[in-house]
Amino acid sequence: DQQVKQNSPSLSVQEGRISILNCDYTNSMFDYFLWYKKYPAEGPTFLISISSIKDKNEDGRFTVFLNKSAKHLSLHIVPSQPGDSAVYFCAASAYTGNQFYFGTGTSLTVIP
Amino acid sequence: EPEVTQTPSHQVTQMGQEVILRCVPISNHLYFYWYRQILGQKVEFLVSFYNNEISEKSEIFDDQFSVERPDGSNFTLKIRSTKLEDSAMYFCASTTDRVNEKLFFGSGTQLSVL
């Protein structure tokens, strides 16, 4: 059962432009959402998170938007840089549980 | 910056053999996790561990799997009799507080079962 879905396996963006990565979830109990970045041969590293009490969280070039009614979140990277090229995972958790549910990831390529 | 350490980085084993994957979580963290990622697939939850016991486990985490925190610093995942389909990258993760707190991941152990 895929509770967190990232429907775009890959995305290519020109350097300097905006990258938008999308994530959908099905479980209405999820109340905490995270984005992780993963480079080859490394573990996922935390990028940004958002609680369900907010609809936006910003950290430098990274902004996460949460639309609870649509069960959708997105990660905006602006401006995109070549070093942002990585696989981005969306993850979600519920206060009542002990695990984080991950999507399948979106491979972002930022073209110089 | 403190980090989660995993050893070995690569493990090759024959089908049916036992393997132990080792992790040293960040020292003040209380919750520990094992995840795995089969090539091309999503990162899958295996098990969470808190207060010296399993707090949650997935369907994947059957009787062939076990976890242990033998000495207060190491956190191990044992697979008793490996199968071909156990081939994956295994990630250990830890966090200070389960509620609304991010996970810190290790760099993973690539397990190849031949």
Boltz contact constraints between the chains, C-beta under 6 A:
constraints:
  - contact:
      token1: [A, 32]
      token2: [B, 100]
      max_distance: 6.0
  - contact:
      token1: [A, 34]
      token2: [B, 102]
      max_distance: 6.0
  - contact:
      token1: [A, 42]
      token2: [B, 107]
      max_distance: 6.0
  - contact:
      token1: [A, 43]
      token2: [B, 91]
      max_distance: 6.0
  - contact:
      token1: [A, 43]
      token2: [B, 105]
      max_distance: 6.0
  - contact:
      token1: [A, 43]
      token2: [B, 106]
      max_distance: 6.0
  - contact:
      token1: [A, 43]
      token2: [B, 107]
      max_distance: 6.0
  - contact:
      token1: [A, 43]
      token2: [B, 108]
      max_distance: 6.0
  - contact:
      token1: [A, 44]
      token2: [B, 105]
      max_distance: 6.0
  - contact:
      token1: [A, 46]
      token2: [B, 102]
      max_distance: 6.0
  - contact:
      token1: [A, 49]
      token2: [B, 102]
      max_distance: 6.0
  - contact:
      token1: [A, 98]
      token2: [B, 48]
      max_distance: 6.0
  - contact:
      token1: [A, 98]
      token2: [B, 55]
      max_distance: 6.0
  - contact:
      token1: [A, 98]
      token2: [B, 56]
      max_distance: 6.0
  - contact:
      token1: [A, 99]
      token2: [B, 45]
      max_distance: 6.0
  - contact:
      token1: [A, 99]
      token2: [B, 48]
      max_distance: 6.0
  - contact:
      token1: [A, 99]
      token2: [B, 56]
      max_distance: 6.0
  - contact:
      token1: [A, 102]
      token2: [B, 42]
      max_distance: 6.0
  - contact:
      token1: [A, 102]
      token2: [B, 43]
      max_distance: 6.0
  - contact:
      token1: [A, 104]
      token2: [B, 42]
      max_distance: 6.0
